[in-house]
Amino acid sequence: MAGKRSLTNAHLKSLLDHQDLESLERQLTPKTSPPAKHYLPHSTVSQRRVQRFWKGMGKAPHPDLLDDWTSANAESFDGNIENCIGSVKIPLGVAGPLRVNGLYAQGDYPLPLATSEAALVASYHRGACMISAAGGCTAMLLYQAVNRSPAFAFDSIISAGRFVVWAMESFEQFQEVANGTTNHGKLVDVGTTVEGNHVYLNFEFTTGDASGQNMVTIATQAVCDFIESNCPVTIKQLYVEGNLSGDKKASAQAYTSVRGRKVSAEVLIPAHILKKYVHTTPKQMTDYWKMSAIGGVLSGTMGVHGHFANGLAALYLATGQDAACVAESAIGVTRFELTDDGDLYASVSLPSVMVGTVGGGTGLPSQKASLELMGLYGSGHSGALAEVCAGLLLGGELSIIAALATGDFTRAHRKLAR
C-alpha cells in the first residue's frame, strides 16, 4: 500500500508534534504484563447469562444496550450470537411501496430500511414511487448458486492432475455425501482450478430459501472428509475453503457468473413522470449516466453503478440477512438509455445477491417482522425477495442519478442530514 509524500509528512507531523520516535516505539511495543483478562465465552443466550456477562466485564448493564424488552426476550437471540450483552437499535424507515412484476415477486412491496444515514430512505422512497407510478419494474431471477471452494496441496503437479481425474469421476459420490447433510441444499456442479501442485474445487450448491453459507460449509466439509478417506492420491494439506469462492468479498468470479441469486430488473419511465418526481429529463439522466459510467471504469470499480451498497445494507439489516455479504452483493451494472420516444429506459443487473427468507437472522423478532411486513417471510419467498432487492436498487439508482444530474444531491443532504 502506497502513500503520497504530502499525506505521509502531514501524518508524521501530527504524530511527532507532541512526542518523539522513542516514545512512539514504546507505545507500539507488545505488552504482556499485566496479562489481559479474557471474558468467559458463552454461546447460549438467556436472561441470566446476559446478566452474568455484564458482571464478568465489571460493568453495570447499560439501559440503551440491555433494555427491558431485550432482557425479557434474550432467548430469542439464541443461535444467532455469542457473548450476548444486549441489542443495538437502528432507526427503521419504510420506502415505497415498490411495484414489482417479477417471476416470483408480484405486487406492491413496502421496503423496510434500517439505517442511520439521513436522506437514504427519502431517496429510495422517491425512486420506488417513481417506478410504481410507471407501472412497476419487471424483475427476473436468473440463476441461483452458492459456492464453497476447498483447497488441496500435493507433492507435485502430476499428483494434482491425478486427483482432478479422480475427483471428476467421483462427483456423483460427492453429491450423495453433500446432499445427505441437508434437506434443502443440493450440490449441482464443481469447477476445478489447478495452480502448480495446488487444486481448488469450486463446489456450487442450490440452497432452497436460505442464504446458505453455513449449509454449504457443512456439506463441503462432509465431502472433504469423504475425499480424505477415499482419495487414491496422497493429500499433503486440505482446507475446507481456499478463498476462491468469493465469500464476503467482491470478486471478478462472482461478477461474471453467480454467487447467491443473479437477478435483473428494468423499467421504462415516461418523461412526464421523471419531471413530476425528480424534476429532470431523460436526456439529463442519460448524459450524467454516461459520464459516471466512465468515471466508474477509470476508478476500477467492479461493475458500473451509483450506490448499490446503500440500499442493500439497509434492507439486509432490516430483514436479518448477513450484513457482511453486502461486500459481494453490491456489485453489478446500472444502465440508462434514451428511447426513440424520448423516455428513459433503466435497468440493473446483480450477479451476487445473497439473501434468504429462512435461517440465519431472518427469524429474529424484528427482522422476521420486517419480512412479514413485506409478505416475504418463510419458505417459498427467497426468489421474490431477490427480485424486490433488484427493484429497490433500481429505484435508488434512478433517484441518486437524478439528484446528481440536477444538482439536488448536496441540497438534499444539507436539508435532511444532521
N, C-alpha and C positions, 0 to 999 in steps of 0.2 A: 504494500500500500504506500502510495507516494503522497507527499505534501508539498505545497509550494513554499518557497523561501519566505515570502512575506507572512504567510499564515503561521509557519513554524516559528519565526522570530517573535511574532506577536504572542504566541502561546508561551514561549520560553521566557519572555519578559514578564508576563503575568505570574509565572511561577517563581522567578528569581527576584522579584521586587522586594519580597519580604523574607526570603530565606536563601541559604547558599546551597551549592550542589551536595555538600556532605550531609546536610540535614535532610535533603530530599532523598538521598540514598538510604539513610537510616529509616526514613518513613516507608520506603518500599521494601525493606528487608523483611523476610518472613519472621514471625514471632510465635514461638511455641510455648512461652510462659507468660501468664498462666494459661493452661490448656483451655480451649473452648469447651463449654459445657453444652452438649447437644440436647435438643429436645427429644423426649422419648416418643418414638413414632407410633401413630395409631392409624389403622386403615378402616376400622369400624367407626361409624358416626352415630353418636347418641347424645342426648342432652347431658348426661353425666360425663361422658368422655370429653365433650367440648369444654365443660367447666374445668375438668382436670387439666386440660391442656393450657388454659389460661393461667391456672395456678402454677403449672410447671414452668411457664415463662416468667413467673414472678410478677404478673400484672393483673389488675382487675379487668374484667370483661368490659370492652368499650361498647356503650349502648348503640353506637352507629354501626358497629360490626356484628354485635350479638344482640339484636333487638328481640322483643318478646316473641314475635312470630317465628323468627329463625330458631330461637331456643326451643320453642314448643314443637317445631316441625323438623328438628335436626335429623331425625331418622330418614327423612325423605331424600337426604343427600347421600345416604349410604350407597357405596358402589360407584360414586362419581368423583370422590375426592378423598385425600388422606390428610391427616393432621388438621382436621376442620376446626376453625375457631369462629365461624360466622358466615356472613354473606355480604357482598358488596352491592349496593343499589345503583343501577344505571338508569337515567331517565329513559322512558319508553314513549315514543311518539308513534303516530299512525299516519300513513300516507295512502292516497287513493280515494276510492277503490280503483284498482287496475283491472281493466277488462282484458282477458286472455282467451284467445281462440286457438287452443292447442290440441295436440293428440291426446293429452292427458288432462290438462287444465282447461276447464270450460266455465266461464262466469266472471263475476266481479269480485276481486280479492282485496280485502284490507291488507295493508303492508305494515306489520309491526316492526319498528326500527329502534334499537337500543343504542343510544349514542350520547356523548356529551359535547358533540361538535355542533354549535349553532349554525343554522342555515341548511344543514344537511337534510332534515326531514322536509323542510319547506321546499327545497329543490326537487327532491324525489316526488313530493306531492304534486307539484305543478307538472312535472313530466308525466306522471301516471294519469292525471286528469286530462292532459292533452291527448295522450294515447287513447283513453277511453272515449273522449269526445269524437275521435276519428273512427270509432267502431271497434277499437281494441287492436292489440298486436296479434299476429299469427306466430305461434311458437311450436317448435318441433324438437322433441328429444330424439337424438340421432343414434347414439351408442351409449352403452354402459359397461365399464370395466374398471376394476381396482386392482392394482398390481403390487406384488412384493417380489424382490429380486435377491434371492440367496446367492452367495458367492463362494467359490470353491478354489482352493490352491492345490497345485500338483507339482511334481518334481520336474516336469518338462512339458513342452507344448504337445509332444506326442501323447503323453498321458491325458492331457486336457482334451485332445481330439478324440481319444478312445472313450473318454467319459461322455462327450457330447453324443457320440454314436449310441452308447448305451442309454443315455437319458432320453433320446428321441424314440428309441424302441420301447422304453418303459413308460411313456406318457400316460397310457391308459391306466396303468397301475398307480401312477401319481394321482390321477383323477379320482380313483376309487378311495385312496387314502385320504386325500384332501376333502372330498365330499362327505366322508364319514365323520368329519368333525363339526359339521353344521347342517341344520335343516334348511337354511336359506341360501348359502353361498354355493357356487359351482365353479370349479376350475375348468376354464374353457380353452385356454391356449397357453403357449410358452414360447418365448423368444430366447435366442442364445447369443451371447457376446463373448468372444474369445479374445483375451488380451495376454499374449505370451502364454505362460503356464497358469493363467487365471481364467476361470469361466464364471460368467454371470448367467443365471437362468431367470428370465423375467416372466414370472407366472401372472396370468391375467384371470381374474375372477369376476363373475357377476355376484352381487351381494343382496339381492332382493330389495327391500325397502330400507335397509340400513346403509349408513355411510360406509361402514365395513372395514375400517383399518384394523381393528382388533380381530375381526373374523378372519381376514386373510392372513394375518400374522400367525394365528393359531393353526390354520390349515397348512400354511407353508412350513411351520415347524414340524408338523406331522410328516410331511413329505421329506424334509431334511433328515428326520430320524430314520425314515424308510431307506433313503439313499445311503446314509451312513452304515446301515446294517446290511445292505444288499449290493452296493456298488462293487463291481469286479476290479475297479481301479483304486489304488491307494490314494486316499484324500489326505493331504497334509494339514489343511485347515478348512473349516466350514463355518460360514456365518449366515444367519437367517436373513439378514438384509445387508447387501453390499453397496447401498447408496446409489443404485441405478434406477430405483423405482420412481424417484422424484417426489417422495413423500415429504410434504410440508416445505416445499421449495419450488420456485418457478424453474421449469426445465424445458429445453427445446423438445425433448421427447414427448412431454405431455402436450405441448403446444401443437405438435404436428400429428399427434394420434389422439388418445383419450386417456384421462385418468379421472375416475368418478363418472360424471354424466356429461356427455357432449350435447350441447343444446344451442339452437339458433332461433332468433326472433326478428320479425320485421314489422314495419308499419308504414303506411302511406298517410302523411299529414298534409291535408289541403292547406293552401297558402292562407286562407282566411282564419283557420284555426291557429296557425302559428302567430298570426298578427294579434289575435284575441288573447292568447295565453302568454306569449313570451315577447310580443312586440317586435318581431323581426320578420324577415322574409326568407324563403327557401334559398335564394342566392346568397344572402349573408351567411346562412348556416353552412352551405357547401363551400363558400370561399374560406371561411375560418377552418372548416374540417380539413381541407386540402393542405393548408399551411401547417396545422397542428399535426397532421399525419407525417409530414416530412420532419417536423421537429421531433416526433417520437422516434423515427428511424435514426435521425442524427444522434439522439441520446442513447440509442441501443436498447430501447425497451423491448420486452417480449410481447410482440403484437403492437397494435395501434388502438389506443382508447384514451378516454379522458380520466376516469376515476372509478373503475370497477370496484376497487377495494373498499371504497366508502360505503356503498350500498350493501355489499356482501358482508362486511364486518358487522354492520348494524343489524342485518337480518339474521346472521349467524348467532350473534349474542342473544337476540330475542327468542330464537327458536331452538336453542340448545345444540347447534352444530359445533364441531371442533373449530374454534376460532383460529387456530394456527393454520388450518387448511386454506385460509384466505391467501396465504403465500402462493399456493399452486392454483387456486381457483380464479384469482383475479388476473388472468391472462386471456388474451383474445383480441378480437378485431371489431371496431366500430366502423361502419361505412355509411356515408351520406351521398345521395345523388339527386340532382335536379331533374325532374321528369319533363317530358315533352310538353305537358300541360302546365308547367310552372309550379308543380307541387314538390314536396320533399319526400323522397324515399329514404328510410333509415333502417339499418339492421345492426345486430350484434351477434357475434358467434363466440361461444365459450367452450373450449375443449375439455375443461377440467373442473366442473362444478362438483365439489364434494359435499353432498347433502344426503340426509336421511330423515325419515319420519318415524322411525322406531329405533330404540337403542341409544347408546351414548347419553347425551344430555337432554334428549327430546322428552324424557319422562319426568324431568324436574318440574316442580309445580308451576313456576312462572313460565317456563319455556313450553311446557305442554299447553298451558292456557293460550299462549300466543299462536301455537299451531292450531288449536281448536278455534281460535278467532278467525283463522284463515280457512277453516274447514279441512285442514290437511294433516291432522294428527293420526298416526297409526298406519297399519298395513294398507297397501294399495294406493298410497298418495305420494310416493317419492318422485315419480315421473312428473306429476303435476307441480310439485314444489320446485323441481329443476326448471320447468318452463316458466313458472312465476318469477324465479330468480332472473332469467333472461329478460323477461318483460320489465322487471324492476330496474335492471341495469340499462335497458334501452331508454326508459324514462329519464334516468339520471344523466345519460349522455346527451339526450335532447335538451335537458334543462341547463346543464353546465355549459354546453357549447353555445346555446342561445345567450346565456349570461355573458360569456366571453366575447361573443360576436357583437353584442350591443353595448358593452361597457358596463353592464349591470353587476358584474361579478364582485367588484370591490364595494360597490354601493350596498349590495345585499349583505355582505359580511359586516360592513360598518354599521348597518341598521340593526342586524339581528344578533351579532356576536357581543359577548360581554366585554 
